[in-house]
Amino acid sequence: MNQEAMALLEEKKFPQLCRILKEMNPADLAALFAEFPEEYLPIIYRILPKELAAETFVCMDADLQEVLITAFSDKELREVLDEMYMDDTVDVIEEMPSNVVARILKNSNPADRRTINELLKYPSDSAGSIMTTEYVYLKKDMTVRDAFARIRKIGPDKETIYTCYVTDASRKLVGVVTVKDLLLAEQESVINDIMETNVIYVSTLEDKETAARLFDKYDLLAVPVVDQEQRLVGIITVDDAMDVLREENTEDILKMSAVTPTDDTYLKTSVFKHAKNRIVWLLILMVSATITGAIITKYEAAFTSIPLLIAFLPMLMDTGGNSGSQSSTTIIRGLALEEIKPRDFFRVLFKEVSVALMVGAVLAIVNTARVLITYPHDPIKYQLALVTGMALMCAVLIAKTLGCCLPMLAQKLKIDPALMAAPLMTTIVDAGTVLVYFSIATAVMHLTL
């Protein structure tokens, strides 16, 4: 498609190119735009129908949007802004440099400018920052006939018309009704009689991640947003909720890998910024690993007497680290999905300890068989099997206990549980594993330090 479109563009066969592009989805068009040289973008954009062009513009990344805004005349910019929903306009503004923002605001009408400024005042992590003010609301004393007349009148400019919210005379949220409810009701039925009064809603200052999780929990297409006086001020639609959840998951994955999250994509992030985002945690983990080195140094005499002890150290440390990562990842995911609550601490701890004992026992049995097979003529093979088996069980028990306790403790202290995942967990478990291993070895084999 890219080559065909490029060929038509170079041959200036704009009608044929327009026919091809009109059949494409806005998201696919945005991806296609990213493949073209920047100097062609304004030309291609201008041959698209107005509504499709605006939808495509919303799907583009910030760099392409800035290129087009720079190329737009004031009239073209106003046309694009008129076709965009308010939350999308705010999203664009948040990604643009100050000179571009000034131009966007200049070409917005006064009413839209006031709305944009109001939305920009909300904290970036709040529900208010991702809501749109373009929704359909009805009065509870309306008839179904009146409701349809209102939807037909104002619906074309709203982001969604399927879910309509019901307010009283002071704009307080009192109910919700869907178009399906309206279609199945009699024309003279009153909205107050058919609306659902148990409305799931959020306040403007509620965490946007909490708001986004409501969509999954209650299978919603939109969530109303109210102010401190329970007045309806906007709605959050499912596409914005998906964006929030994607950002949250990306952030957690990066934190679990000891990388500072960034708003830019991988390729758009400079080498220096990549290094800066990674080096801090690597320095912390490197320094903390000296604890493990100090423990090994303390037991130098033990492994000097029996050098074979060192051969099992990597296996023990890796097993402990992997066990901790399994538990911490599982618990962090459960906390994120609200499957696990802080009040479940002792239930989770009991379950993870039970898993640790079961897994540790299996690993110890397999390891014992491996030691006896690998070192059949070694006089200390039974002692070695006992030491490594006991150390394995202890390492798994320590790792899984920490793996469940630390994330839950972090959430209780209002710290992101993702910080307690793989890298930090591995460092703590490594030190504990080495200490336990050599303590057991010196006790069982009667070694002197």
C-alpha positions in Angstrom: 0.0 0.0 0.0 2.8 2.4 0.9 4.6 1.9 -2.5 1.3 2.2 -4.4 0.3 5.4 -2.6 3.8 6.9 -3.0 3.8 6.1 -6.8 0.4 7.9 -7.1 1.6 10.8 -5.1 4.8 11.2 -7.2 2.7 11.0 -10.4 0.3 13.6 -8.9 -2.7 11.3 -9.4 -4.6 12.8 -6.5 -8.1 11.6 -7.3 -6.9 7.9 -7.5 -4.9 8.3 -4.3 -7.9 9.9 -2.5 -10.1 7.0 -3.5 -7.6 4.5 -2.0 -7.1 6.5 1.2 -10.8 7.0 1.8 -11.3 3.3 2.2 -8.7 3.0 5.0 -9.3 3.2 8.7 -8.0 6.4 10.4 -5.5 4.4 12.6 -4.1 2.6 9.5 -3.9 6.0 7.7 -1.9 7.4 10.6 0.5 4.5 10.3 0.8 5.1 6.6 1.5 8.7 7.1 4.4 7.8 9.3 6.0 6.0 6.4 6.0 9.1 4.1 8.7 11.8 4.0 7.6 14.8 6.0 7.4 17.1 3.0 4.6 15.0 1.5 2.4 14.9 4.7 0.5 18.2 4.1 -0.2 17.3 0.5 -1.6 13.8 1.5 -3.6 15.3 4.4 -5.3 17.9 2.3 -6.7 15.4 -0.2 -8.5 13.5 2.6 -12.2 14.3 3.4 -12.5 16.7 6.3 -13.9 14.3 8.9 -11.5 11.5 8.0 -8.6 13.9 8.1 -9.5 15.0 11.6 -9.8 11.4 12.8 -6.5 10.5 11.2 -4.9 13.5 12.8 -6.0 12.3 16.3 -4.4 8.9 15.7 -1.0 10.3 14.7 1.9 10.6 17.1 2.9 14.1 18.3 5.8 14.6 15.9 3.6 14.1 12.8 0.9 16.3 14.3 3.4 19.1 14.9 4.6 18.9 11.3 1.1 19.2 10.0 0.1 22.0 12.4 3.2 24.0 11.3 2.1 23.5 7.6 -1.6 24.4 8.2 -3.0 27.8 7.5 -5.1 29.3 10.3 -8.2 28.3 8.4 -7.1 24.7 8.1 -6.1 24.5 11.7 -9.6 25.8 12.8 -11.3 23.2 10.6 -9.3 20.4 12.2 -10.0 21.7 15.7 -13.7 22.0 14.9 -13.8 18.3 13.9 -11.9 17.1 17.0 -13.4 16.1 20.4 -12.3 18.2 23.3 -10.3 15.5 25.1 -8.4 14.8 21.9 -7.6 18.5 21.5 -6.3 18.6 25.1 -4.1 15.5 24.4 -2.6 17.2 21.4 -1.9 20.4 23.3 -0.1 18.5 26.1 2.3 17.0 23.6 3.1 20.2 21.7 5.8 22.9 22.3 4.6 26.2 23.7 4.6 28.1 20.3 2.4 25.4 18.8 0.1 25.5 21.8 -0.3 29.2 21.5 -1.3 28.9 17.9 -3.9 26.2 18.7 -5.4 28.3 21.4 -5.5 31.3 19.2 -7.5 29.4 16.6 -9.9 27.9 19.1 -13.2 29.7 19.7 -13.6 31.4 23.1 -15.9 28.7 24.5 -13.6 25.9 23.5 -10.6 27.8 24.9 -12.3 28.1 28.3 -13.0 24.4 28.3 -9.5 23.5 27.2 -8.1 25.7 30.0 -10.4 24.0 32.6 -9.3 20.5 31.5 -5.7 21.5 31.6 -6.0 22.6 35.2 -6.7 19.0 36.4 -3.7 17.0 37.7 -2.2 14.8 35.0 -3.0 11.7 37.0 -6.6 12.5 37.7 -9.9 11.4 36.0 -10.6 15.0 35.1 -7.5 15.1 32.9 -8.8 12.4 30.6 -12.5 13.2 30.5 -14.4 14.9 27.6 -17.1 17.5 28.1 -18.9 16.3 24.9 -21.6 14.0 26.1 -25.4 13.7 26.1 -27.3 14.4 29.2 -31.1 14.3 29.7 -33.5 15.6 32.3 -35.4 13.1 34.4 -38.8 14.6 33.6 -38.3 14.2 29.8 -40.3 11.7 27.8 -38.6 9.2 25.5 -39.8 11.3 22.6 -38.2 14.4 24.0 -35.0 12.4 24.7 -34.7 11.3 21.0 -35.3 14.8 19.8 -32.5 16.1 22.0 -30.1 13.3 20.9 -30.8 14.0 17.2 -30.2 17.7 17.9 -26.9 17.6 19.8 -25.7 14.0 19.1 -23.6 14.7 16.0 -21.2 16.8 18.1 -20.9 14.3 21.0 -18.3 11.6 21.4 -20.8 9.0 22.3 -24.6 8.9 22.2 -25.2 5.3 23.3 -25.0 6.0 27.0 -26.9 9.1 28.1 -26.7 10.5 31.6 -29.7 11.9 33.6 -29.4 15.0 35.7 -31.7 17.1 37.9 -32.3 20.9 37.6 -28.9 21.6 39.3 -27.0 19.3 36.9 -26.5 16.7 39.6 -26.1 13.1 38.3 -29.2 11.0 39.2 -29.2 8.2 36.7 -28.1 6.7 33.4 -30.1 5.4 30.4 -28.9 3.7 27.2 -30.2 4.2 23.7 -31.3 0.5 23.9 -33.5 1.4 26.9 -35.0 4.3 25.0 -35.7 2.2 21.9 -37.5 -0.5 23.8 -39.6 2.0 25.9 -42.9 3.7 24.9 -42.5 7.1 23.3 -44.5 8.8 26.2 -42.6 7.0 29.0 -40.8 9.3 31.4 -37.0 9.0 31.7 -37.3 8.9 35.5 -39.2 5.6 35.2 -36.7 3.8 33.0 -33.4 5.1 34.0 -30.9 3.1 36.1 -30.2 5.0 39.4 -27.3 2.9 40.6 -24.7 4.8 38.6 -21.0 4.0 38.6 -19.1 7.3 38.5 -15.8 8.9 39.5 -14.9 12.3 40.8 -12.7 14.7 38.8 -9.7 14.2 41.2 -9.9 10.4 41.4 -6.8 8.6 40.1 -7.2 8.0 36.4 -6.0 4.4 36.8 -8.7 3.7 39.3 -11.3 5.2 36.8 -9.9 3.1 33.9 -10.2 -0.1 35.9 -13.9 0.4 36.3 -14.3 -0.3 32.6 -13.0 -3.8 33.0 -14.8 -4.4 36.3 -18.2 -3.3 35.1 -18.0 -3.8 31.3 -18.7 -0.1 30.7 -18.4 2.0 27.5 -18.2 5.3 29.4 -17.9 6.5 33.0 -19.5 9.8 34.2 -17.2 12.3 36.0 -18.7 14.5 38.7 -17.3 17.4 40.7 -17.2 17.8 44.5 -20.9 18.7 44.5 -21.9 15.6 42.5 -22.6 17.7 39.4 -21.9 16.0 36.0 -19.0 17.7 34.3 -17.8 15.1 31.8 -17.3 11.5 30.8 -14.4 9.1 30.2 -14.8 6.9 27.2 -13.4 3.4 26.8 -10.7 4.4 24.3 -9.2 6.8 26.8 -9.4 4.2 29.5 -7.5 1.7 27.3 -4.8 4.4 26.8 -4.5 4.8 30.5 -4.3 1.0 31.2 -1.7 0.6 28.4 0.5 3.4 29.9 0.1 1.9 33.4 1.2 -1.6 32.2 4.1 -0.1 30.3 5.2 1.8 33.4 5.0 -1.2 35.6 7.0 -3.4 33.2 9.7 -0.8 33.0 9.8 -0.4 36.8 9.9 -4.1 37.3 13.0 -4.2 35.0 14.7 -1.3 37.0 14.1 1.2 34.2 12.8 4.7 34.9 9.6 5.2 32.8 9.5 7.7 29.9 6.7 9.2 27.8 8.6 8.7 24.5 8.7 5.6 22.4 11.9 3.5 22.4 13.2 4.8 19.0 12.4 8.5 19.9 14.3 8.3 23.2 17.9 9.4 22.8 20.8 7.2 23.8 21.7 9.6 26.6 18.1 9.4 28.0 18.1 5.6 27.8 21.3 5.5 29.7 20.1 8.0 32.3 16.9 6.1 32.8 18.8 2.9 33.5 22.0 3.9 35.2 20.5 5.0 38.6 18.9 1.6 39.4 22.0 -0.2 38.1 24.2 1.8 40.4 21.9 1.1 43.4 21.8 -2.6 42.6 25.6 -2.8 42.0 26.3 -1.1 45.3 23.8 -3.3 47.1 25.4 -6.4 45.6 28.5 -5.7 47.6 26.6 -7.1 50.6 26.6 -10.4 48.9 30.3 -10.1 48.2 31.0 -9.2 51.8 29.1 -12.4 52.9 31.1 -14.6 50.5 34.4 -13.0 51.8 33.4 -13.8 55.4 33.0 -17.5 54.5 36.2 -17.6 52.4 37.8 -20.2 54.7 34.8 -22.5 54.2 35.0 -22.7 50.5 38.8 -22.8 50.6 38.4 -26.0 52.6 35.8 -27.4 50.2 36.1 -25.6 46.8 33.2 -27.7 45.5 30.8 -25.5 47.6 31.4 -22.6 45.1 30.1 -24.7 42.2 26.6 -24.7 43.7 26.4 -21.0 44.5 25.2 -19.8 41.1 22.5 -22.4 41.0 21.2 -21.5 44.5 21.3 -17.7 43.8 19.5 -18.1 40.4 16.9 -20.4 41.9 16.2 -18.0 44.8 16.1 -15.0 42.5 13.7 -16.7 40.0 11.5 -17.9 42.9 11.2 -14.3 44.3 10.5 -12.9 40.8 7.7 -15.4 40.3 6.0 -14.5 43.5 6.5 -10.7 43.3 5.3 -10.6 39.7 2.2 -12.7 40.6 1.4 -10.5 43.6 2.0 -7.2 41.8 -0.3 -8.3 39.1 -3.0 -9.3 41.6 -2.7 -6.0 43.4 -3.0 -4.1 40.0 -6.2 -6.0 39.1 -7.5 -5.6 42.7 -7.7 -9.4 43.0 -5.5 -9.1 46.1 -6.2 -6.5 48.9 -3.9 -5.5 51.8 -6.3 -7.2 54.1 -5.4 -10.5 52.4 -1.8 -10.3 53.7 -1.9 -13.4 55.9 -3.9 -15.5 53.4 -1.3 -14.6 50.6 1.6 -15.3 53.0 0.2 -18.7 54.0 -0.3 -19.6 50.3 3.2 -18.5 49.2 4.8 -20.3 52.1 2.9 -23.5 51.2 4.0 -23.1 47.6 7.6 -22.5 48.7 7.7 -25.7 50.8 6.2 -27.8 48.0 8.5 -26.3 45.3 11.5 -26.3 47.5 11.0 -30.0 48.4 10.8 -31.0 44.8 13.9 -29.0 43.9 15.8 -30.4 46.8 15.0 -34.0 45.8 16.0 -33.5 42.2 19.2 -31.7 43.3 20.1 -34.6 45.7 19.8 -37.1 42.9 21.9 -34.8 40.7 24.7 -34.6 43.3 24.7 -38.3 43.9 24.9 -39.0 40.2 27.5 -36.3 39.4 29.8 -37.1 42.3 29.5 -40.8 42.9 33.0 -41.3 44.4 33.2 -38.1 46.4 33.4 -38.9 50.2 31.3 -35.8 51.1 28.6 -36.4 48.5 25.9 -37.1 51.1 26.9 -34.0 53.1 26.9 -31.9 50.0 23.5 -33.2 48.9 22.1 -32.4 52.4 23.6 -28.9 52.5 22.5 -27.9 49.0 19.1 -29.4 49.4 18.5 -27.6 52.7 19.9 -24.4 51.2 17.5 -24.7 48.2 14.5 -25.1 50.4 15.5 -22.1 52.5 16.3 -20.0 49.5 12.9 -20.7 47.9 11.2 -20.0 51.2 13.0 -16.7 51.8 12.4 -15.6 48.2 8.7 -16.4 48.0 8.1 -14.9 51.4 9.8 -11.6 50.4 8.2 -11.8 47.0 4.7 -11.6 48.5 5.4 -9.4 51.5 7.4 -6.6 50.0 4.9 -5.6 47.2 2.0 -5.7 49.7 4.0 -3.6 52.2 4.9 -1.2 49.4 1.2 -0.7 48.5 0.3 -0.2 52.2 3.0 2.6 52.4 1.6 4.2 49.1 4.8 3.1 47.2 4.5 1.6 43.7 4.6 -2.2 44.3 6.4 -2.6 40.9 9.6 -1.2 42.6 9.7 -4.4 44.7 10.0 -6.7 41.6 12.7 -8.6 39.9 16.0 -6.5 40.3 15.6 -5.4 43.9 14.1 -8.7 44.9 17.0 -10.6 43.3 19.6 -8.5 45.1 18.0 -9.1 48.5 17.4 -12.8 47.9 21.0 -13.3 46.7 22.4 -12.0 49.9 20.0 -14.1 52.0 20.7 -17.2 49.9 24.5 -16.9 50.3 24.3 -16.3 54.0 22.0 -19.3 54.6 24.0 -21.6 52.3 27.3 -21.1 54.0 25.7 -21.1 57.5 24.3 -24.5 56.8 27.5 -25.7 55.2 29.7 -24.7 58.1 27.2 -26.3 60.6 26.8 -29.6 58.7 30.4 -30.0 57.6 31.9 -28.6 60.8 33.9 -25.9 58.9 35.8 -23.1 60.7 35.6 -19.5 59.5 
